[in-house]
Amino acid sequence: MKTSFKEKLRYRFEKYLNKGGASIFVSLFVVFIILFVLMISIRWIMLLIWPELMYTDSFLDDIWLTWLQMTDPGNMNQDNVAPIWLKITTILSGIIGVVILSMLIAFITTALEKVFYNFRKGRGQVIEKEHTLILGWNERVVDIIRELILANESEKYAAIVILSNEDKEEMDDMIAKRIPNKKTTSIITTTGDYANINELKRVNVEYAKSVILLANCSESASNDEKINSDVQSVKSIMAIISCQDGINELPIIAEIFSEDKRELISYFQDENIIALDSWEIMGKLLVQTSLTSGLEMVYNEILSFDGCEIYFYEANWNKVQFGNLPFHFKDGIPLGVYNEKDGMTLRPGRNYIMKKEDQIIILAEDDSTINFETNTIYRPSDIKVINNKLDQYQKSVLILGWHNVAEIFISESKDYLKEGSRFDIYFKNPNVEFIDRVEALKKMYPEFKITLTDADPLLMESLKATNPFEYDNIIILSQEFNELSADRIDSDTLIILLLLRKIKSIIPKVKSKIITQVLNSDNQEIITQTDVDDFIISNKLITMILAQLSEEPLIIKFYEDIFSEDGSEIYVKSATLYVDQFPLRTTFGDLIALADQRDEICLGIRKGDESKNANENFGVTLNLDKNQIVELQENDFLVVLSEDEL
């Protein structure tokens, strides 16, 4: 194809302009200078032909006047005394100046607007180092930030960088509204595709301390949305690794819905990359909470950076036995041992002799207060345990509403509940898909009695008809399949709790335990006013786990152990299983020795008369001083790490 010189020139000019704002500015400036030279030349030629037109002292004055007229047409009045023919150049200079300068001003204005737009949208380079990088945005992000702020309290300066597809202004408004006090932590938000390598480099991912990768939809979303979220997360992980030249050195904690995508991530064979199914963990917590009253408060303290935490600690153990190890620490209760060869073992047994390469998993107030003393700092008294056991029996569970976590709850219950236990589900207008799913659950778990009833728990008459307080456990979940608003779900929960309170007021004695799922942690204080025995703040507990893993990925091994039926778990057990003389006045160190006789580790106590008092953490106190005097009543409990709830 033959092209003309004009077409080639136009093509090259367009190609030059496509290089960006600088090329446009240079082009306009060059045009301005050319026209300026042209106007001076015309004026000079006119003066050569008609010297009588000269009215200034020198031609340099004419050059200066032309410049003033082109840069500001208001200066045209300086040629008022010029001859009429010379005024033609004055008029042309003013018109050209208006046109060219208008174009320049328009360009500069547009460029500045773009700069400010990018600033508002968070499109600038992030130069933080050792920052926690959060990729994505969902209802958990505010609670994650709160936990990280607590974790960073001891640092003079810390930073959290959030990269998501959300609007920067909306993110900033949400954070400012719900987290007014950021303490020593700076929070930087920026908008962009967090699966894009260039965007990840822009937020300095290779210099981050850790990465938390959030799902971009909720558990209530459709399967297609969950699949898209998982694909985005996998792509993001690969992009993060690419930013590090193919060798990952960052702890990456990712929320992944599907098991096949979690298996895909396991192919990386990188212990720093942890794929979590948040709702599977919640289902396991729901089962454990239904068995043990007060457990949610225990987890709330252990998983949070505010209070006692789990640490890994190593020392020269001098071949001390594990059973004597608690009495070598002023602050801290050892829960197990870990080494690279044998992995993690919780409750290894009191006669286990500590090895040189062992680290301990310890519950302590702070890592700075953990110190192994060569000599024992406390010698427990000789209190004999009566070693009572709980009787197992069939349990009945009323499920008001539905959520995928309930399916996990039923699945996990097979390892905890006796055969013949009941699960009665009440849901308004169940669709065909839900009915078929319940039928499938019946076939999967024939050892349980599972029923589904069409009823609206938000109506007093329907709720009364269920005889709710004839059940051992009442579990309140979402009332809508596709409700995405956490506050709406919590509002429905609150209405049901108030209706249950009214029904409960006319029943003389109630033994049912009410467990509810609270999605927005800001609603905790409201929910505590409704006589709930235990409540699970779903997002808050999960965010605590995500935040802790971002600080110490190795803790995942501890969570995997305590959140499964096999191995050790945390229970809140009645004091009547240990002693039969009340009140018992003793020390916390003696309680540790008492629990040790049952091959259990005592983490703390729960006072029965404070079980409804939110200001006293509902009676739960962990990691007391070994010398602290404790007076146990018959309605008090020990918080223990044990093999089972019996």
RAJO-V913384 format. One record per residue. N is the residue number from 0. RES is the residue in one letter. PSI is psi in whole degrees, -180 to 180 (999 if undefined). OMEGA is omega in degrees with one decimal (none if undefined). Layout:
N_RES_PSI_OMEGA ; N_RES_PSI_OMEGA
This chain:
0_M_127_-176.9 ; 1_K_130_179.8 ; 2_T_146_179.9 ; 3_S_165_177.7 ; 4_F_-39_-179.9 ; 5_K_-43_-179.7 ; 6_E_-41_178.4 ; 7_K_-43_-179.9 ; 8_L_-43_179.3 ; 9_R_-43_-179.7 ; 10_Y_-45_-178.6 ; 11_R_-35_178.3 ; 12_F_-44_177.9 ; 13_E_-40_178.4 ; 14_K_-39_178.3 ; 15_Y_-43_-179.7 ; 16_L_-30_-179.4 ; 17_N_-8_179.5 ; 18_K_-16_176.7 ; 19_G_-171_-174.2 ; 20_G_-38_-177.1 ; 21_A_-41_-178.6 ; 22_S_-37_178.4 ; 23_I_-45_-179.8 ; 24_F_-46_-179.8 ; 25_V_-41_-179.3 ; 26_S_-45_179.6 ; 27_L_-40_-179.4 ; 28_F_-41_178.9 ; 29_V_-43_177.7 ; 30_V_-42_179.1 ; 31_F_-46_-178.8 ; 32_I_-41_179.9 ; 33_I_-45_179.8 ; 34_L_-35_176.4 ; 35_F_-46_178.2 ; 36_V_-39_179.2 ; 37_L_-45_-178.9 ; 38_M_-38_177.2 ; 39_I_-41_-178.9 ; 40_S_-44_178.8 ; 41_I_-44_-179.8 ; 42_R_-41_-179.4 ; 43_W_-43_179.6 ; 44_I_-42_179.1 ; 45_M_-38_-179.8 ; 46_L_-30_176.5 ; 47_L_-41_-178.1 ; 48_I_-43_-178.4 ; 49_W_82_-179.2 ; 50_P_-25_-178.3 ; 51_E_-13_178.4 ; 52_L_-16_-178.6 ; 53_M_121_178.4 ; 54_Y_-4_179.1 ; 55_T_172_-178.4 ; 56_D_-35_179.6 ; 57_S_166_-179.4 ; 58_F_-24_176.7 ; 59_L_-34_176.2 ; 60_D_-37_178.0 ; 61_D_-40_177.4 ; 62_I_-44_-179.0 ; 63_W_-42_178.6 ; 64_L_-41_178.8 ; 65_T_-41_178.6 ; 66_W_-46_180.0 ; 67_L_-40_-177.9 ; 68_Q_-34_-179.6 ; 69_M_-32_179.6 ; 70_T_-24_177.8 ; 71_D_104_-177.5 ; 72_P_-19_178.1 ; 73_G_-18_179.7 ; 74_N_2_178.4 ; 75_M_-25_-178.5 ; 76_N_-9_177.0 ; 77_Q_-12_176.6 ; 78_D_24_-178.3 ; 79_N_-35_-176.8 ; 80_V_0_-179.3 ; 81_A_153_175.3 ; 82_P_155_-173.3 ; 83_I_-40_-178.9 ; 84_W_-33_179.3 ; 85_L_-25_179.0 ; 86_K_-17_176.3 ; 87_I_-44_178.0 ; 88_T_-33_177.8 ; 89_T_-45_-179.4 ; 90_I_-46_179.5 ; 91_L_-42_179.2 ; 92_S_-43_179.8 ; 93_G_-44_-179.5 ; 94_I_-47_179.2 ; 95_I_-43_179.6 ; 96_G_-43_179.1 ; 97_V_-47_-177.0 ; 98_V_-53_-175.4 ; 99_I_-46_-178.6 ; 100_L_-33_176.3 ; 101_S_-42_177.9 ; 102_M_-43_178.9 ; 103_L_-44_179.9 ; 104_I_-42_178.8 ; 105_A_-42_179.2 ; 106_F_-46_-179.2 ; 107_I_-41_178.8 ; 108_T_-45_179.0 ; 109_T_-43_-179.8 ; 110_A_-43_179.1 ; 111_L_-41_177.6 ; 112_E_-39_178.4 ; 113_K_-41_177.8 ; 114_V_-48_-179.2 ; 115_F_-34_177.2 ; 116_Y_-47_178.3 ; 117_N_-35_177.9 ; 118_F_-45_178.9 ; 119_R_-35_-178.0 ; 120_K_-4_178.3 ; 121_G_53_-177.3 ; 122_R_5_-177.9 ; 123_G_169_178.1 ; 124_Q_136_176.3 ; 125_V_124_-175.1 ; 126_I_20_177.4 ; 127_E_155_173.2 ; 128_K_153_-178.0 ; 129_E_35_179.0 ; 130_H_156_171.6 ; 131_T_123_-176.5 ; 132_L_120_176.6 ; 133_I_122_179.5 ; 134_L_124_-178.2 ; 135_G_176_-176.3 ; 136_W_126_171.4 ; 137_N_-170_-173.1 ; 138_E_-12_-178.6 ; 139_R_-16_-167.3 ; 140_V_-37_-178.2 ; 141_V_-44_178.9 ; 142_D_-35_176.1 ; 143_I_-45_178.9 ; 144_I_-44_179.2 ; 145_R_-45_-179.4 ; 146_E_-42_-179.5 ; 147_L_-33_175.5 ; 148_I_-43_177.1 ; 149_L_-41_179.9 ; 150_A_-29_-176.5 ; 151_N_3_-175.3 ; 152_E_-35_-176.1 ; 153_S_-6_-179.9 ; 154_E_146_178.9 ; 155_K_-37_178.4 ; 156_Y_133_175.9 ; 157_A_160_-177.0 ; 158_A_142_171.4 ; 159_I_125_178.5 ; 160_V_130_-179.5 ; 161_I_121_175.6 ; 162_L_119_-179.9 ; 163_S_175_178.1 ; 164_N_-4_-179.2 ; 165_E_158_176.5 ; 166_D_132_-176.3 ; 167_K_-44_-178.0 ; 168_E_-39_178.8 ; 169_E_-41_177.7 ; 170_M_-47_-179.1 ; 171_D_-41_179.7 ; 172_D_-43_179.8 ; 173_M_-45_-179.0 ; 174_I_-44_-179.6 ; 175_A_-36_-177.9 ; 176_K_-42_-172.5 ; 177_R_-15_178.2 ; 178_I_78_-177.9 ; 179_P_-30_-176.9 ; 180_N_107_-177.3 ; 181_K_0_176.8 ; 182_K_-122_-175.7 ; 183_T_7_-174.1 ; 184_T_131_174.5 ; 185_S_135_-178.2 ; 186_I_120_-179.4 ; 187_I_124_177.4 ; 188_T_146_179.1 ; 189_T_148_-176.6 ; 190_T_136_178.7 ; 191_G_170_179.1 ; 192_D_111_-174.5 ; 193_Y_5_171.7 ; 194_A_5_-178.8 ; 195_N_129_-176.2 ; 196_I_-43_-178.8 ; 197_N_-38_178.2 ; 198_E_-40_179.3 ; 199_L_-39_176.5 ; 200_K_-34_179.5 ; 201_R_-31_178.7 ; 202_V_16_173.3 ; 203_N_46_-175.3 ; 204_V_-36_-177.0 ; 205_E_-17_178.7 ; 206_Y_10_179.7 ; 207_A_160_175.8 ; 208_K_-39_179.6 ; 209_S_166_-179.5 ; 210_V_130_172.4 ; 211_I_119_-175.8 ; 212_L_109_-175.3 ; 213_L_148_171.9 ; 214_A_145_-178.6 ; 215_N_17_173.4 ; 216_C_169_-178.7 ; 217_S_172_177.7 ; 218_E_-24_179.9 ; 219_S_-5_-177.2 ; 220_A_167_179.5 ; 221_S_164_179.2 ; 222_N_-38_179.7 ; 223_D_-41_178.8 ; 224_E_-38_178.6 ; 225_K_-41_178.5 ; 226_I_-45_178.6 ; 227_N_-39_178.5 ; 228_S_-45_-179.8 ; 229_D_-41_178.7 ; 230_V_-43_178.0 ; 231_Q_-41_-179.1 ; 232_S_-44_179.0 ; 233_V_-44_178.2 ; 234_K_-40_179.7 ; 235_S_-42_178.8 ; 236_I_-44_178.8 ; 237_M_-38_178.4 ; 238_A_-39_178.4 ; 239_I_-43_179.1 ; 240_I_-40_178.6 ; 241_S_-36_178.8 ; 242_C_-18_179.4 ; 243_Q_25_179.0 ; 244_D_35_173.5 ; 245_G_-3_-179.9 ; 246_I_110_-176.4 ; 247_N_128_175.7 ; 248_E_8_-177.2 ; 249_L_140_167.2 ; 250_P_122_179.0 ; 251_I_114_-179.1 ; 252_I_115_-172.8 ; 253_A_139_171.8 ; 254_E_119_-178.9 ; 255_I_129_-177.5 ; 256_F_-49_-170.3 ; 257_S_145_-178.2 ; 258_E_-37_-178.0 ; 259_D_-33_177.6 ; 260_K_-33_176.0 ; 261_R_-38_175.9 ; 262_E_-37_177.8 ; 263_L_-42_179.2 ; 264_I_-31_179.4 ; 265_S_-19_178.6 ; 266_Y_-20_177.0 ; 267_F_-21_-179.1 ; 268_Q_49_-178.3 ; 269_D_115_-179.0 ; 270_E_-16_178.2 ; 271_N_-17_-179.8 ; 272_I_114_-176.1 ; 273_I_120_177.6 ; 274_A_120_-176.3 ; 275_L_139_165.5 ; 276_D_97_-173.0 ; 277_S_-40_-173.9 ; 278_W_-22_172.8 ; 279_E_-41_176.2 ; 280_I_-42_-180.0 ; 281_M_-38_177.8 ; 282_G_-41_178.7 ; 283_K_-41_176.9 ; 284_L_-36_-179.7 ; 285_L_-42_177.6 ; 286_V_-49_-177.1 ; 287_Q_-39_179.3 ; 288_T_-35_179.2 ; 289_S_-24_179.7 ; 290_L_-31_-171.4 ; 291_T_116_178.4 ; 292_S_135_178.2 ; 293_G_-4_-174.9 ; 294_L_-34_-179.2 ; 295_E_-39_179.9 ; 296_M_-33_177.8 ; 297_V_-50_178.9 ; 298_Y_-36_-179.3 ; 299_N_-34_179.4 ; 300_E_-42_-177.3 ; 301_I_-40_-174.8 ; 302_L_-19_-177.6 ; 303_S_156_173.3 ; 304_F_-5_178.8 ; 305_D_99_-176.4 ; 306_G_-154_179.7 ; 307_C_145_-179.7 ; 308_E_167_177.2 ; 309_I_131_178.5 ; 310_Y_160_169.6 ; 311_F_134_-173.3 ; 312_Y_139_177.1 ; 313_E_151_-179.2 ; 314_A_178_172.5 ; 315_N_102_-167.5 ; 316_W_-17_179.7 ; 317_N_35_176.1 ; 318_K_34_177.9 ; 319_V_148_176.3 ; 320_Q_146_-176.6 ; 321_F_-35_-179.4 ; 322_G_-27_179.3 ; 323_N_-9_-174.2 ; 324_L_-40_-179.3 ; 325_P_-28_-174.9 ; 326_F_10_173.0 ; 327_H_5_-179.9 ; 328_F_127_174.3 ; 329_K_-41_175.6 ; 330_D_120_175.2 ; 331_G_146_176.0 ; 332_I_110_178.8 ; 333_P_134_-178.8 ; 334_L_-22_-178.4 ; 335_G_-174_-179.0 ; 336_V_155_178.7 ; 337_Y_134_167.3 ; 338_N_159_-172.8 ; 339_E_-30_-177.6 ; 340_K_-49_-173.6 ; 341_D_-9_-177.6 ; 342_G_-151_-176.5 ; 343_M_138_174.6 ; 344_T_114_173.7 ; 345_L_144_-177.5 ; 346_R_64_-177.4 ; 347_P_-6_-178.7 ; 348_G_144_-174.3 ; 349_R_-23_-177.8 ; 350_N_1_178.6 ; 351_Y_127_-179.6 ; 352_I_123_-176.5 ; 353_M_134_178.8 ; 354_K_162_-178.2 ; 355_K_-38_-175.7 ; 356_E_0_-177.3 ; 357_D_139_162.7 ; 358_Q_152_174.8 ; 359_I_150_170.4 ; 360_I_119_-170.9 ; 361_I_139_174.1 ; 362_L_118_-175.8 ; 363_A_165_-179.8 ; 364_E_-41_-179.4 ; 365_D_153_-178.9 ; 366_D_-25_179.9 ; 367_S_-18_-178.0 ; 368_T_-1_179.6 ; 369_I_122_179.7 ; 370_N_119_179.0 ; 371_F_122_177.2 ; 372_E_133_-179.4 ; 373_T_-41_178.2 ; 374_N_151_179.8 ; 375_T_140_-179.6 ; 376_I_-5_178.8 ; 377_Y_137_176.4 ; 378_R_114_-175.4 ; 379_P_154_175.6 ; 380_S_164_-177.7 ; 381_D_86_176.5 ; 382_I_125_-177.9 ; 383_K_133_178.2 ; 384_V_143_176.8 ; 385_I_-18_173.0 ; 386_N_50_172.5 ; 387_N_158_177.9 ; 388_K_147_175.6 ; 389_L_146_174.9 ; 390_D_132_175.9 ; 391_Q_143_177.4 ; 392_Y_165_178.1 ; 393_Q_139_-179.7 ; 394_K_151_176.2 ; 395_S_133_-176.0 ; 396_V_127_175.4 ; 397_L_121_179.4 ; 398_I_112_179.7 ; 399_L_108_-174.5 ; 400_G_-170_-178.3 ; 401_W_151_177.1 ; 402_H_153_179.9 ; 403_N_-24_178.7 ; 404_V_-27_178.9 ; 405_A_-35_177.9 ; 406_E_-41_176.5 ; 407_I_-38_178.7 ; 408_F_-46_179.5 ; 409_I_-41_180.0 ; 410_S_-45_-178.9 ; 411_E_-26_-176.5 ; 412_S_-21_-178.7 ; 413_K_-24_179.6 ; 414_D_-8_-173.9 ; 415_Y_-40_-171.9 ; 416_L_151_-178.3 ; 417_K_149_178.6 ; 418_E_139_-178.0 ; 419_G_-3_177.5 ; 420_S_152_-174.2 ; 421_R_143_171.4 ; 422_F_107_178.9 ; 423_D_119_-176.0 ; 424_I_128_176.6 ; 425_Y_122_-177.3 ; 426_F_139_-178.9 ; 427_K_126_176.3 ; 428_N_61_178.1 ; 429_P_136_178.6 ; 430_N_174_-175.2 ; 431_V_-40_-179.7 ; 432_E_-41_179.5 ; 433_F_-42_178.5 ; 434_I_-44_179.0 ; 435_D_-36_-179.5 ; 436_R_-40_177.8 ; 437_V_-40_177.4 ; 438_E_-39_178.0 ; 439_A_-38_178.2 ; 440_L_-38_177.9 ; 441_K_-41_-179.1 ; 442_K_-35_-179.5 ; 443_M_-33_-176.4 ; 444_Y_72_-178.0 ; 445_P_-16_180.0 ; 446_E_-14_178.6 ; 447_F_156_173.4 ; 448_K_110_-175.9 ; 449_I_125_178.9 ; 450_T_153_176.9 ; 451_L_127_-179.8 ; 452_T_135_176.6 ; 453_D_106_-179.6 ; 454_A_154_-179.2 ; 455_D_103_-179.1 ; 456_P_-12_179.4 ; 457_L_-6_177.7 ; 458_L_133_-176.3 ; 459_M_-47_-176.7 ; 460_E_-43_179.1 ; 461_S_-42_-178.9 ; 462_L_-39_178.5 ; 463_K_-40_-176.7 ; 464_A_-20_179.2 ; 465_T_-10_-174.2 ; 466_N_58_-168.9 ; 467_P_-34_-174.1 ; 468_F_13_168.7 ; 469_E_-7_-179.7 ; 470_Y_154_175.6 ; 471_D_-42_-178.5 ; 472_N_138_172.8 ; 473_I_119_-177.6 ; 474_I_124_-177.4 ; 475_I_122_-178.4 ; 476_L_-171_-177.9 ; 477_S_141_-179.4 ; 478_Q_-4_179.8 ; 479_E_145_179.0 ; 480_F_-43_-170.7 ; 481_N_18_179.2 ; 482_E_120_-176.4 ; 483_L_-11_-177.3 ; 484_S_119_179.0 ; 485_A_-40_-179.4 ; 486_D_-36_178.4 ; 487_R_-43_178.4 ; 488_I_-44_179.6 ; 489_D_-33_178.2 ; 490_S_-43_176.4 ; 491_D_-41_178.7 ; 492_T_-43_-179.1 ; 493_L_-40_178.7 ; 494_I_-44_179.3 ; 495_I_-40_179.0 ; 496_L_-40_178.4 ; 497_L_-38_176.6 ; 498_L_-40_177.9 ; 499_L_-38_178.1 ; 500_R_-41_179.6 ; 501_K_-43_177.7 ; 502_I_-41_-178.3 ; 503_K_-30_-176.0 ; 504_S_-21_-178.4 ; 505_I_5_178.5 ; 506_I_126_-173.4 ; 507_P_-43_-176.6 ; 508_K_126_-176.3 ; 509_V_131_177.4 ; 510_K_-3_-177.6 ; 511_S_144_176.3 ; 512_K_126_-179.9 ; 513_I_125_179.2 ; 514_I_130_-179.1 ; 515_T_150_178.5 ; 516_Q_120_178.9 ; 517_V_117_-174.3 ; 518_L_-39_-179.7 ; 519_N_114_-176.1 ; 520_S_-21_178.0 ; 521_D_-16_179.3 ; 522_N_2_-176.2 ; 523_Q_-47_-175.4 ; 524_E_-36_178.2 ; 525_I_-45_-176.7 ; 526_I_-34_-177.3 ; 527_T_-12_-179.9 ; 528_Q_3_-171.3 ; 529_T_24_176.1 ; 530_D_37_175.6 ; 531_V_133_-179.5 ; 532_D_-44_175.6 ; 533_D_144_174.7 ; 534_F_141_178.4 ; 535_I_118_174.0 ; 536_I_90_-169.4 ; 537_S_-59_-176.1 ; 538_N_-39_-175.8 ; 539_K_-45_-179.4 ; 540_L_-41_179.3 ; 541_I_-41_179.8 ; 542_T_-34_176.0 ; 543_M_-43_179.8 ; 544_I_-46_179.0 ; 545_L_-44_-178.8 ; 546_A_-44_-179.9 ; 547_Q_-41_179.4 ; 548_L_-33_178.4 ; 549_S_-27_178.3 ; 550_E_-34_-178.0 ; 551_E_91_-177.4 ; 552_P_-26_-177.1 ; 553_L_-22_-178.4 ; 554_I_-17_178.4 ; 555_I_-32_179.7 ; 556_K_-35_176.6 ; 557_F_-45_-179.9 ; 558_Y_-42_-179.1 ; 559_E_-33_-179.5 ; 560_D_-51_-173.4 ; 561_I_-19_179.5 ; 562_F_10_176.5 ; 563_S_157_-177.2 ; 564_E_-32_178.9 ; 565_D_129_179.0 ; 566_G_-151_-173.8 ; 567_S_145_176.3 ; 568_E_166_179.5 ; 569_I_133_178.3 ; 570_Y_155_172.6 ; 571_V_104_-170.5 ; 572_K_145_179.9 ; 573_S_141_178.4 ; 574_A_-21_-179.3 ; 575_T_-14_176.2 ; 576_L_-11_-174.1 ; 577_Y_-41_-178.5 ; 578_V_161_-180.0 ; 579_D_5_178.6 ; 580_Q_117_-178.5 ; 581_F_148_-5.1 ; 582_P_148_177.6 ; 583_L_116_178.2 ; 584_R_115_-176.0 ; 585_T_-169_178.0 ; 586_T_163_178.7 ; 587_F_-33_176.7 ; 588_G_-38_177.6 ; 589_D_-35_178.3 ; 590_L_-35_175.5 ; 591_I_-45_179.2 ; 592_A_-35_179.5 ; 593_L_-47_179.4 ; 594_A_-32_-179.7 ; 595_D_-29_178.6 ; 596_Q_-19_175.6 ; 597_R_16_-177.3 ; 598_D_41_178.9 ; 599_E_161_177.2 ; 600_I_122_-179.2 ; 601_C_123_-179.7 ; 602_L_-22_-176.7 ; 603_G_-163_-178.2 ; 604_I_162_169.9 ; 605_R_121_179.3 ; 606_K_122_-176.4 ; 607_G_-36_-177.9 ; 608_D_-5_177.0 ; 609_E_12_-172.8 ; 610_S_-17_178.2 ; 611_K_5_-174.3 ; 612_N_104_-178.7 ; 613_A_-32_-179.2 ; 614_N_-22_178.7 ; 615_E_26_-179.5 ; 616_N_36_177.8 ; 617_F_34_174.7 ; 618_G_-4_-175.1 ; 619_V_127_174.0 ; 620_T_126_-178.3 ; 621_L_155_172.5 ; 622_N_56_176.7 ; 623_L_162_172.9 ; 624_D_140_-176.5 ; 625_K_-28_-178.7 ; 626_N_-3_-175.9 ; 627_Q_132_179.3 ; 628_I_132_179.3 ; 629_V_133_175.9 ; 630_E_108_-177.4 ; 631_L_133_172.6 ; 632_Q_171_-176.5 ; 633_E_-25_-179.1 ; 634_N_16_178.1 ; 635_D_171_-174.1 ; 636_F_156_169.8 ; 637_L_137_173.4 ; 638_V_118_-172.3 ; 639_V_155_168.7 ; 640_L_118_-169.9 ; 641_S_168_178.6 ; 642_E_-33_179.5 ; 643_D_178_-176.0 ; 644_E_-1_-175.2 ; 645_L_999_none
